[in-house]
């Protein structure tokens, strides 16, 4: 595999074993004492231990913070900021899946701020409240191919008091250097490969279908979906296939780059069940995908046909695309119904629907949404009934 450096949307160091350049990334950003942020499980892995060894061999004094949960919380960020400042760190290496990356970015952002993290929710110009000079430099190293947080300008953090996931935004959330190394994803279990891969698909798909004029985002999203079509099942079946793993990492980063155009109801429905029912984000996106697509059909049919043609599907129609999604999910052993992962008695559709309607992703759904629409989508997803 040829190694390369990309300069869009940020500095991206791409290729097999690029993790060996982690020390160089720190030196490029003048980071002398980084805080490596990851989740507790990954902190004990060979991937992290080898990375720490690389840094220490180059005399870089690194600290580790791993108090990060699957759906990261404001407490995770606040604790990380205290640890960052206590240890006098001067930069962050955000390392892992979406949770590690989101918390790492948020710690770097909040390390020099005086306001609460919730004051920087992605509403209006809230980001301008931040002191931009006091944001620590960020290096991002993804170990899953899903969220694309490494090329995103925000973090999704759960406010435990309200039970609502909030999008915290600032342009400098975008890491200064990203390392995309497919060898770091080889050990990813098939189940996680599947759900994170569907997350990447949801990002590219919803970005392409979002209303508005953004040809660059559309082009990136189309190519991202093509890479997923070519590589997700291969990576799922053969985790050691380096090219498939690389393609999926690229597609995930592309999805995050593209969704600056917007997302939609797949994410609106997902965020509440992630927060209240602790369902994996990629898994919930995979479940909701065909229900939202069929609900949105009147507004997106021509775009879906365009995608079908670009992917060179056998049936290049709206129905053909839905069948491709359903077939892909089945081959990935992912559930068709929300009731397969959440019991009916544990699902507060009234509360979830209100949260979904208020979610920032709702504003760029191709069809205007109401609370009744959200209820219908949850109910159809529970029953396994697609819209006609």
C-alpha positions in Angstrom: 0.0 0.0 0.0 1.3 3.4 -1.0 1.6 5.9 1.9 0.4 9.4 1.3 -0.4 12.6 3.0 -3.7 14.4 2.3 -4.3 18.1 3.0 -8.1 18.0 2.9 -10.1 18.6 5.1 -7.0 18.7 7.4 -3.5 17.1 7.4 -4.2 13.3 7.0 -1.4 10.8 7.1 -2.6 7.7 5.3 -1.2 4.2 5.0 -0.1 1.0 6.6 1.9 1.4 9.8 1.6 5.2 9.8 1.1 4.9 13.6 4.9 4.8 13.7 4.8 8.5 12.7 2.9 9.4 15.9 6.0 11.1 17.5 6.6 13.1 14.3 3.0 14.3 14.5 3.6 15.5 18.1 6.8 17.3 17.1 5.1 18.9 14.1 2.6 20.5 16.4 5.1 21.2 19.2 3.4 18.9 21.6 5.9 18.0 24.3 3.5 16.3 26.8 0.4 14.9 25.1 -2.6 13.5 26.9 -3.7 10.3 25.1 -7.4 9.9 25.4 -9.1 6.6 24.8 -11.7 4.3 26.2 -11.0 1.9 29.1 -11.0 -1.3 27.0 -8.7 0.0 24.4 -6.3 1.4 27.0 -5.2 -2.1 27.8 -4.7 -3.2 24.2 -1.5 -3.9 22.3 -2.4 -1.0 20.0 -2.2 1.5 22.8 0.8 -0.1 24.5 2.7 -0.1 21.3 1.8 3.5 20.6 2.9 4.5 24.1 6.2 2.7 23.5 6.7 4.7 20.2 6.2 8.0 22.1 8.4 7.1 25.1 11.2 5.8 22.8 11.2 9.3 21.2 11.3 10.9 24.7 7.8 12.2 24.5 6.2 12.3 28.0 2.7 11.0 27.5 -0.1 10.7 30.0 -3.2 8.5 29.5 -6.8 9.2 30.3 -9.3 6.4 29.7 -12.4 7.2 31.7 -14.6 7.2 28.6 -17.9 5.4 28.1 -19.5 4.2 24.9 -21.9 7.2 24.8 -19.5 9.7 26.3 -20.7 12.1 28.9 -20.1 15.6 30.1 -18.5 14.1 33.2 -16.0 12.2 31.0 -15.0 15.5 29.5 -14.8 17.4 32.8 -12.7 14.7 34.4 -10.4 14.7 31.4 -10.0 18.4 31.5 -9.0 18.3 35.2 -6.5 15.5 34.5 -5.1 17.4 31.5 -4.5 20.5 33.5 -3.2 18.7 36.6 -0.6 16.9 34.5 0.3 20.1 32.6 -0.3 18.6 29.2 0.0 20.7 26.1 -1.9 18.7 23.5 -4.3 15.7 23.0 -4.0 12.5 21.1 -7.6 11.4 20.6 -7.3 7.6 20.0 -10.0 5.0 19.4 -13.6 4.9 18.2 -16.1 7.7 18.2 -16.2 8.0 22.0 -12.4 8.3 22.5 -12.2 10.8 19.6 -15.1 12.9 20.7 -14.0 13.1 24.3 -10.4 13.8 23.3 -11.4 16.6 21.1 -13.7 18.1 23.7 -10.9 17.9 26.4 -8.5 19.8 24.1 -11.2 22.4 23.5 -12.3 22.8 27.1 -8.9 22.8 28.6 -8.6 26.6 28.5 -12.3 27.6 28.6 -14.1 29.2 31.6 -17.7 28.5 30.5 -19.6 25.2 30.7 -19.3 22.8 27.8 -23.0 23.2 27.2 -22.6 26.9 26.4 -20.9 25.8 23.2 -23.8 23.7 21.9 -24.0 23.9 18.1 -26.7 26.6 18.1 -26.2 29.9 16.2 -22.9 31.4 17.0 -22.3 29.8 20.4 -18.8 28.7 19.2 -17.7 32.4 19.2 -18.0 32.4 23.0 -14.8 30.3 23.1 -11.3 31.6 23.6 -9.8 30.2 20.4 -6.2 30.9 21.6 -6.7 28.4 24.5 -7.6 25.3 22.5 -4.9 22.7 22.7 -3.7 21.0 19.5 -5.3 17.7 18.5 -4.0 14.6 16.8 -6.7 12.0 16.0 -6.1 8.3 15.5 -9.3 6.3 14.7 -9.4 2.6 15.3 -12.9 2.1 13.9 -14.2 3.1 10.5 -17.5 4.7 11.4 -18.0 8.0 13.1 -15.4 10.0 11.1 -14.9 12.2 14.1 -11.3 12.5 13.1 -12.4 14.9 10.3 -15.2 16.5 12.2 -15.6 20.0 13.8 -17.8 18.8 16.7 -18.2 16.2 19.4 -21.4 14.5 20.5 -21.6 14.5 24.3 -24.4 13.3 26.6 -25.7 15.7 29.1 -26.5 13.4 32.0 -28.8 15.9 33.7 -31.2 16.1 30.7 -30.5 12.7 29.2 -29.9 14.5 25.8 -27.0 14.2 23.5 -25.6 17.6 22.5 -23.4 18.5 19.6 -20.6 20.7 20.8 -19.0 22.7 17.9 -16.0 24.8 17.2 -13.9 25.0 13.9 -10.8 24.1 16.0 -12.4 20.8 17.0 -11.0 19.6 13.7 -7.8 17.8 14.5 -4.6 19.3 13.1 -3.2 15.9 12.1 -5.1 12.7 11.5 -3.4 9.3 11.2 -5.4 6.8 9.1 -3.6 3.4 9.6 -5.6 0.3 8.6 -3.5 -2.0 10.7 -5.1 -0.4 13.8 -8.5 -1.8 12.7 -7.5 -5.4 11.9 -8.5 -6.7 15.3 -11.9 -5.0 15.2 -14.6 -7.7 15.7 -17.0 -8.4 12.8 -19.9 -7.1 14.9 -18.3 -3.7 15.4 -17.0 -3.6 11.9 -20.6 -4.0 10.7 -22.2 -1.4 12.9 -19.5 1.2 12.5 -19.5 0.6 8.7 -23.2 1.2 8.6 -22.6 4.4 10.6 -20.2 5.6 7.9 -22.8 4.7 5.3 -25.5 6.7 7.1 -23.2 9.8 7.2 -22.5 9.7 3.5 -26.1 8.8 2.6 -27.8 11.4 4.7 -25.3 14.0 3.6 -26.0 13.3 -0.1 -29.8 13.4 0.5 -29.8 16.5 2.6 -31.3 19.6 0.8 -29.1 22.5 -0.2 -26.4 23.2 -2.8 -23.0 21.7 -1.9 -21.5 19.8 -4.9 -18.3 19.1 -3.1 -20.0 17.3 -0.2 -22.2 15.4 -2.7 -19.2 14.2 -4.6 -17.4 13.1 -1.5 -20.5 11.3 -0.2 -21.0 9.4 -3.5 -17.4 8.2 -3.5 -17.6 7.3 0.2 -20.7 5.1 -0.5 -18.9 3.4 -3.4 -15.9 2.5 -1.1 -18.4 1.1 1.4 -20.1 -0.9 -1.2 -16.8 -2.3 -2.4 -15.2 -3.0 1.0 -17.6 -3.3 4.0 -18.5 -6.9 3.4 -14.9 -7.8 2.7 -13.7 -6.2 5.9 -16.6 -7.9 7.8 -15.7 -11.4 6.5 -11.9 -10.9 6.4 -10.7 -8.4 9.0 -7.1 -8.8 7.8 -7.7 -7.4 4.4 -5.7 -4.2 4.6 -7.1 -2.6 1.4 -10.7 -3.1 2.6 -9.8 -1.7 6.0 -8.1 1.3 4.4 -11.1 1.9 2.2 -13.5 1.8 5.1 -11.3 4.3 7.1 -11.3 6.6 4.1 -15.1 6.3 3.7 -15.7 7.1 7.4 -13.5 10.3 7.1 -15.3 11.2 3.9 -18.7 10.8 5.6 -17.8 13.3 8.3 -16.4 15.7 5.8 -19.6 15.5 3.7 -22.1 15.9 6.5 -21.2 19.5 7.0 -24.0 19.7 4.4 -26.4 18.2 6.9 -27.8 14.8 8.2 -31.4 13.7 8.7 -33.9 11.7 10.6 -31.7 8.5 10.8 -29.6 10.5 13.2 -32.5 12.3 14.8 -34.0 8.9 15.8 -30.7 7.4 16.8 -29.4 10.0 19.2 -32.3 9.6 21.8 -32.1 5.8 21.9 -28.3 6.1 22.2 -28.7 8.4 25.2 -31.7 6.7 27.0 -31.3 3.1 26.0 -27.5 2.9 25.5 -27.8 1.4 22.0 -24.6 1.6 19.9 -24.9 4.6 17.5 -23.9 2.7 14.4 -26.3 -0.2 15.2 -29.3 2.2 15.6 -28.4 4.0 12.4 -28.4 0.7 10.6 -31.8 -0.2 12.0 -33.5 3.1 11.2 -32.0 3.5 7.8 -34.6 1.8 5.5 -37.5 3.2 7.5 -36.3 6.8 7.1 -35.5 6.3 3.4 -38.9 4.9 2.6 -40.5 7.7 4.7 -38.5 10.3 2.7 -39.1 8.7 -0.7 -41.1 11.5 -2.3 -38.2 13.9 -1.6 -35.2 11.8 -2.3 -36.2 9.2 -5.0 -34.1 10.9 -7.8 -31.1 11.2 -5.6 -31.4 7.5 -4.5 -31.5 6.5 -8.2 -28.4 8.6 -8.8 -26.6 6.7 -6.0 -27.8 3.3 -7.4 -26.3 4.2 -10.8 -23.0 5.4 -9.2 -22.8 2.1 -7.2 -23.7 0.2 -10.4 -26.4 -1.8 -8.6 -28.2 -4.4 -10.6 -31.6 -2.7 -9.9 -30.9 1.0 -10.3 -34.2 2.2 -8.8 -35.4 3.4 -5.4 -36.7 -0.1 -4.6 -33.5 -1.6 -5.8 -31.5 0.6 -3.4 -33.7 -0.3 -0.4 -33.2 -4.0 -1.3 -29.5 -3.4 -1.4 -29.6 -1.9 2.1 -31.7 -4.7 3.5 -29.5 -7.3 1.9 -26.3 -5.6 3.2 -27.7 -5.5 6.7 -28.7 -9.2 6.6 -25.2 -10.2 5.4 -23.8 -8.2 8.2 -26.0 -10.0 10.7 -27.6 -6.8 11.8 -31.2 -6.6 13.1 -34.1 -5.4 11.0 -36.3 -4.2 13.9 -35.7 -1.9 16.8 -37.7 -4.4 19.0 -34.8 -6.9 18.5 -32.5 -4.7 20.7 -35.0 -2.8 22.9 -38.0 -4.2 24.7 -41.3 -2.4 24.1 -41.8 -1.6 27.7 -38.3 0.1 27.8 -39.2 2.4 24.9 -40.8 5.7 25.8 -41.9 6.7 22.3 -43.5 10.0 23.5 -40.3 11.2 25.1 -38.0 9.8 22.3 -40.1 11.5 19.6 -39.9 14.9 21.2 -36.1 14.5 21.6 -35.8 13.4 18.0 -37.8 16.3 16.7 -35.6 18.7 18.7 -32.4 17.0 17.4 -30.2 19.3 15.2 -30.2 16.7 12.5 -33.9 17.1 12.0 -33.6 20.5 10.4 -31.8 19.1 7.3 -34.0 16.0 6.8 -35.3 16.1 3.2 -38.9 16.2 4.5 -40.2 18.6 7.1 -40.8 16.6 10.3 -43.5 16.7 13.0 -43.7 14.8 16.3 -46.3 12.5 14.8 -43.8 11.6 12.0 -41.2 10.7 14.6 -43.7 8.5 16.5 -44.6 6.8 13.2 -41.0 6.1 12.5 -40.3 4.6 15.9 -43.4 2.5 15.7 -42.6 1.3 12.2 -39.1 0.5 13.3 -40.3 -1.5 16.2 -42.7 -3.5 14.0 -40.4 -3.9 11.1 -42.8 -2.2 8.7 -41.4 -0.1 5.9 -43.3 2.9 4.6 -45.0 2.5 1.2 
